[in-house]
Amino acid sequence: MTSKNAPADIPARPWLTADAQRWAAVRLPGWARPLWCAVVLLVAVIAAIASSPDEVCRTGAPCGPMWLDAIGTVGFFVHAVWLFVLPEAALLSAALLLLWTVDPGNWSGGTAEHVAAATVVAALCWGWAAVIARLRMRRRQRALALEAAGGLLLPVPAPMAPSRRGTIRVVSGAAALVVAAVAAVVAVSGDRADEAHAATAERVEAAVIANGAEDHVVVRFADGTRHHVEVMFPEDYARDAEVPVLVDGDWTRLAAEPYRDRTGEQLLVLGAGGAGLTLLWSAALTITRVRAVRRGPAPALRVLARRKHGFTVIRPLDGSAGPPVLMYDPVNLGGPPQGESVLFGLPAEAGEFVLVGSGKSGRVVTEVSASPARRWSKAAPDPQRHRNAEHRRAADARVTEAAATMKPAPGPVRWDSGASGRAAGGLLLAFPVALLVFGTGLAWPLDGAWWHWPLCVLGGLGMAEGPVSLITWRITADAGGLRVRRYLRTRHVPWADAARVVRTRDGELIVRRARGLKDLSLGHLTSPRWERLRSRPSRATRAAAELTAMIRDPELRP
């Protein structure tokens, strides 16, 4: 998108090196970084849970649904995520979790539990202080940038198309909340049904005759009939002990545990609810910040802009020889601005920008940020680029070595996992197959939990993809080209269409084809880290090198 107003015509003040250095000096203290706050908090929470005694259910004081305990426990993990991505939300969640934690009724164990609980309180206070420090840092950054802009607010000269930033998070967050709401309705309806049954049930004395199962005990009534009764803590009921049982038609519960254990449903409700709330809150902040800059008026600073490693980097106007100050992922509306440009928006962590400058052709173009801004870090884009270059050099070296050692093939050549690879794939396949069997009820049915079936089926199919690829992949090279097999399908690739075969950094084997033809993936077949530990390339890695050598040198082909 071009703009009628050239950068030189916009009355923005220059962002000078002295101002940028003052801005860059505002940093987050080392103690306020969220990583260690979150680690200490989660370790303390896990220790507190492990050292707390199991709740004892009694006939006179039966166990309830325990939703409050579940909310408090899951809340700590959601809070740990918010420390990184939503400090505004973490400020509120820290206060609520502190109120929940300091309630003596939540901690009834011994010394170990009280020490862990005290550590939880300390970690929450630490995280609260860290969040405040982070928000104060942002406020100070914005104040310095506004001071450098002279307090002047200008409208963005180029008309802005509607932004889609945050749309995916809104849809995903709403879907997660719908899942949480449906699961909550099902779980709460089940609790209400248990309450209704318990209110009208007949109370019968029975003897416990078996308590070795995970989730139920077997009781015998006076008439000799036996019933499996679902409980949360089977070990609390000794064999031959007399227990009161509530019976209402087919509904049977111990009087001490009238509610069904709904831990799975609670985790689904709270996990999906926490994810949905995180996504929606994050999207709301992003949309608000983007609209504030795009619709203006907004502070404006004259800066130097340049594209580097896919990022737009910002320097002070008089700092062409110095390091950049800011970086962000850009979305170009007419080409990347270069050189002197005008930056609309306040430079700060999580800031959003509109950049107006001149493109390569001299036209005035506009660029918007596709991600929140962050400080320039030379190490940010470079390690990925360095690792990619290192991987390409190692792959080229393997191809060169293969070309030097290979001899012309007298007949078709085949590459696959071999017996050991197929055996490993079979072992890895055992768990997803078991999950599929149990989830679809072919073997031990998962009683009553409606969400187990789709969860187990989707999880089993997802986990089976890798082992099945490892077992079934095969590439055969013959005079006509490559026959590439994955699963039960074989594709033919003529030599003229084969560009190269690569093993990616994450272990995926791909047959690259000529421009305009879709590449063929055989799946993730190896672990580069495992190869480095063994100091030996896998069959997939050797196949990539040898096949590429054949593609480059027709003399090596069958």
N, C-alpha and C positions, 0 to 999 in steps of 0.2 A: 504494500500500500504506500503510495507516495503522499507527501505532505506539501501543502502550498507554502508553508512557512519554512524557510531554510534555517538551519541551526544558528547561523550568524544573526538572524533577524529576531530570535527569541531573547527577550531581556532577562536572561538568567545570569546569576553571578558565577564566577569561576570557582571551582573547588580546588584550592591551592594546596601545595604540599604541607604547609604548616597546619592547615585545618585538617587534612587527612591524617597527619601524624597524631594530632590530638585525638581524632576519632579512633585511630588504630590502637592508641594506648589504653582505651577502655576495654578491658578483657575480663573474662570470667575467672575468679580465683580458682586455683587448683582444687581446693576442698569442695567447691560447688559443682564439680562435674558430676553428671548423674550416674555414671557407671558404678562407682563404688557405693554410692547411696543405695542403689537398687540391689547390688550384690549382698551387702550387709543386711538389708531389710529382708530379702527373700530367704537367706540362710537362717536368720533369726526366726522367721515365721515357720519355716520347715522344722527347725529345732523345737519350737514351742508346740507344734502339732504332734511331733514324735514323742515328746515327753509328757504330754497331757494324758490323763487316764481316760479310758473309755467310759462313756456315760452308762450308768447302771440303771436299767429299766425295772421298776417295781410296780406291783399291782396297785399300790396306793398312790404312786406317782408315775404314771405311764409315760413313756417317751412320746414326744410330739414330732411334727414333721421336720423340725430343726432348720427352717428356712433362714432364720437370723444368723445362725452359725455359718451356714453355707455362704450367705451374702458377705459376711465379714471376711471369711477365708479367701474367697475369690477376689474380693475387693483389693486385697494386698497385691495380687498379681496384676490387676488392671492398673493400680496406682504406680507400680514399677514401670509399666509401659508409658504411662502419662509423664513420668519424670523425663523421658527422652523426647516425646513427640508433642505433648500438650501440657506445658508447665502451667498454663492458666487453669486447666482442669485439676492438675495435681495439687494446686493450692487449696482447692475445695476438698478433694478426696483425703488429703493429709489430715485436715481438721476433723472430718467425719470418722476416719479410722482411729484417730487419737481418742475421740469420745468412746468409740466401741472398745478400744484396747484397755483403757483405764478402768472399765467396769470390772470390779472384782469377780462378778459372777461368771465372767468368761474364762477365768483361770483358776482352777480348783486343784491343781496338782501340787507337786512338791517343789523343792528348791530349784531343780533344773528348769522346770517350767517357768517359775517366777523370774529366774535369771534371763531366760529367753524372752519372756514378755517385756522385761525392762529394756533389753536390747532392741526389741521392736519399737518401743516408745522412743528410745534414743535415736533410732534410725529414721523414724517418722519426723522427729524434730529436726534432725540433720537435713532430710530431704526438703522439709518446709523452708528452712533457712536457705538451702541451695536454690530453690525455686524463686524465692524472693530476690536473691542476688542476681539470678539470671534475668528476671523481669526488670530489675533496676538497671542492669547493664543495657538492656534494649532501650529503656527510657532515656538513659544518658546518651546513647548513640544517636537517637532521634533528635534530642535537644541540641547536640553539637552540629548535626547536619542542618537543622533548621536555622541555627545561628549562622552557619557558613552561607546559607541561602539568603541571609538577610531578612528572614521572616516573610519573604515574598512568596505568594501562592499564585501560580499561573495555570490557565487551562491547557490541557493537552491539545496541541494544534490539529493533529490528525484525528478524524472520526474513527472510533474504535468499534470493531465488530464485536458482537456478543461473545463473552468469554465462556469456554466450556470447562475451565478449571474447577475442579471439585465435583463435577457431574458424576464421574464414576464412583467417587466415595459416597455421594448422596444415594445413588442407586444401591450400592453394596451395603451401606449402613442401614438403609430402609429394609432391604431384604433380610439382613441379620436380625433386625428388630422384629420383623414379622415372624421369623422362625422362633425367636425367643418368646414372642407373645403366644403363638400357637402351643409351644411346649409348656408355657406357664399355665395356659387354660387347661390343657390336658392334665398336668400334674396337680393343680389346685382342685380341679373337678374330682380327681381320684381321692384326694385328701377329704373333700367334703363327702364323697360317697362312703369312705371309711368311717367318718364321724356318724353318718346316718345309720350305717349298719351297727356300729358299736352302741348307739343309743337304744336300739330295739333288739339287740342280740340276746340270746339265752346264755347264761353263765354256767359252764359245765366244768367239773374237776376232771383232770386227766393226768396220766403219768407219762413222763418223758422216757422214751425207750431208745432213742438214738439222737445224738447231737453232733455227729462228725461232719455233716455237710457244711458248705460255705454259707448258705443263706436260708436254711430251714432246719427245724427239728421234727422228729416223728413222735407223735403222742398217741396214747391208747386210751380210749374212753372206757367207761365202766361196762359197756355192752360188748367190749372186745374189739370194736372197730378201730382202725388206725387211720391217722390223718397226717399229711405233711403240712406243717404250719410255717409260713414264711416269717423269719425273724432277722434282725440286724446283727445280733451277737449270739450265735448258737452256743458258744462256750460258757455263757452265763447260766445255762440251764443244765444242771447235773442229771445224769441218767438216774431213773427211778424217782426223780423229784416230782412232787405233786404240784401242778400249775393250773390256775384257772384259765379256761379257754372260752372265748366269745364265739358263738355259733349263730349265724343268721342265714339259713338256707345253705347255699354253696360257699358262703363267705365264712372263713374261719381265721381267727387271729388269737394270739395270746392276749390276755387282759393287760399285761405289762407293755405290749407293743401293738396297739390297735391300728397303727398306720403302717402302710407298706413302705419299704425302703425305696426312696425316690432320689437317691444320690445322683444317678445318671441323668435323670430329667433336670435336677437342680443345676448340675454342671452345664448342661446344654442351654438352659435358660440364662444362667448368669454369664457363661462364656460368650454366647451369641449376643446377649444384651450388652456386655462390655465392649465387644468388637463393634457392634452397631453404634453405640454411643460415641466411641472413639472416632469412627469414620465420619459420623454426622457432625460432631463438634469440630473436628479438623476441617471438614469441608466448609462449615459456616464461617470459620475464621478466614480461610483462604478466599472465599467469595466476597466477604466484607472488605478485605484488604485490596483485592483486585479491583473491585468497584470503586473504592475510594480513590485509587490512583487514576483509573481510566476515565471516570466521570469528572474528576477534578472539581475545583482547582487543586493543584498539588505543588509542593515545593519543587524547585527546579535548580539543578546545578550543571554548570558547564564542565565537561570531563573529557578524557581521552578514552575511547573504546577500541577494543581489538578482539578478534576471534582467536581463541587458543585452545587446542585439544577439544573442540566442540563446545567450549564454554565462551561466554562473553566476559572479558575481564575489564575492569574499570581502573583507570589511573587518574591521579589529579591532573589538572590541565597543564601544569608546569612540571609534571613528573614523568616525561616520556622516557627518561633514562633510568628511572627507579622501578621498583617492583610494583605490581598491581595491588590494589587495596581490596576490591570486591570481585566476586565471580558469581555467575548464575547460568542456568540452562536457558537458552533463548528460543523464541518462536519468531521467525522473520515474517514481516508483512511487506515484502518487496525487496528483500536482500539484506545482508548484514551491514549495519552501519560501521564505518571505519573512521578512525581519527577523531577530530573534534566533534563531540555530540552533546546533546542536552539530556540529562537524566532526570526524569520526573519520578518523584517518590523519595522517601527518606531512607538513606543508607542505614540499615540496621539488620541484625539477625532476624530472619523470617520476613524481611521486607519484600515488597513487590514493586516492579519498575516498569516504566515505559521509556524507551530510549529513542530519541529522534536524532538522526545524523545523515551523513552522505554515504551512498553506496559506491561501488567501484565505477559505475558509469557516471557518477556525479549527481544522480538523482537523489532527492531527499526521500529517505525511507524511514520506516518505523519498526521497532522491535519491541516485543513484550517478553517479560520473564515467564518461563514455563515452570519455574520452581522457586521457592524462597531463596533469597540471597544469602550468601555466607562469605566469611572472610576468604581472601585469596590464600590458598595453600599450595605451594609448589608440589607438595607430595600428593595432593588430592587426585589430579588426573594422571600423573606420571607413572605410578607403580603399575597400573593396569596396562598402560601402553608398553612399559618395559617388559612385563610378563608376557604380553602378546608377542612382542618382538623376539623374546627369548624362546618362546614356544615355536615360532616359525623357524628360527635358526636351527633348533634341535631337529625339527621335522625335515628341513632341507638337508641336514647332515645325514639323517637316516636314509633319505632317498639317494643321496650321493653314494653312501656306503653300499646300499642295495644294488645300485647300477653297476658299481665296480666289482661286486662279488657274484652277481647273478649270471647264469649262462642261458642261452636261448632255450626255451622250453620245447621239448619234443612233442608234447601233447597238452591237453587241457590241464590247467593248474587250479587247485581248489584251496580256499582258505575258509576255516570255520573255527569254532571254539575248541574243538578237540574233545577227547573223552573227559579230561579233567575239568574243562570249562563247562561241559554239559552236566557233569556231576555236581559242580558248584551251583549251576543254575537250578538243578533239581532240588538241592537242599534249600536254596533261597525261595523256591516256589512253594515249599511245604507250608509256610506260614500263611500267605494269602489264600491258598487253597483251603486250609483249615478255617480261615476267617469266612470265606465264601460258604463253606459247608454249614458252619454253625449259624451264620447270619441268615441263610435261607431256610434253616430249620430242617435240613436233611439229616443231621445228627442231633446233637443236644439242643432242642429248641430253646430260644431265649424268651422266657415266659413274659408275655404281657407288654414289654417295652416296645411300642410301635416304631420308635425311631432306630432300634437296633438293626432292623432289616435293611433299610436303605444305607445306613452308615457302614454296616459290614460289607454289603455288596459293592458300594462305591470304593471303599477302602481296599477291599480285596482285589478288585479289578485294577485299581491304580497301582498297587504294589506288585501285581503279577506281570505288569508290562515289561519291567526290566529283566526278570528271570526268563520269561518266555523269549524275549529278544536274544538273550545270551544263548539259549538252547537252540534256537532255530536259524540264526543268521548263517549265511553262506554266500560267498562270492566265487564264481567259477570263471576263469579267463580261458577263452578259446580263440580260434582264428577269427571268428565273427565279432568278438567283443566280450562284454561282461554279462554274466547272468547273475543278477543280484536277488537273493532270497531273504525275505523277512516274514516271520510267521509262516503262513502257508502259501504266500504269493511270491512268484518269481518274475522279475522285470528284466528285459533285455536292453542293454545299453551298447550300441555299436561303438567301435573304437573312435570313430570320428566325432561322436557326441560326448565322449568322456574327457573331461578337463583334468581332473586329478581326484585322488582319494585322500581324505584327511581324517585324522583322529584329533578331535578338538581338545581344548584344555580340560574340559569336564568329562572326557572319556567317550564322547559320541563319535561313531564311525559314519562318515558321510561320503557318498559318491557325488562329486561336483560334476555337473554336466555343462555343455556349451551354453552360451548366453541365450536366454529365452526359454530354456528347458528347466523344469523344476529339479532341484537336487533330490537325491534319494538317501534317506536316513535309515540306518540299520539299528538305531537305538544306542543307548549308553552301555557299552560292552566292557569297559575296563575302568580301573581307577588309576590315574597317573601317579597319585601318591603311593599306591601299592607297588607300582612299577619301580618307582625310585627306591623304595625300601628293598625290593628284590634285586635291584641293579640289573634288571632284565626286562626288555619290552614284552608286552603281551602279544598274543596272536593277532589281535585287532590292530595294534600299532605296527607290527611287522607287515600285515596285509596292506595297510595304508602306504607304507614306504615302497614295498615291492610293486604294488599295482601302479603307483605313480611313476616308478621307474619304467614300467612297461608302457605306460601311456606316452611318456616322453621319448622312449627309444623303441621304435617298432621292431628292431632286431631281437629284442628280448621276448617278444610275444610268441605264443604257440603257433 
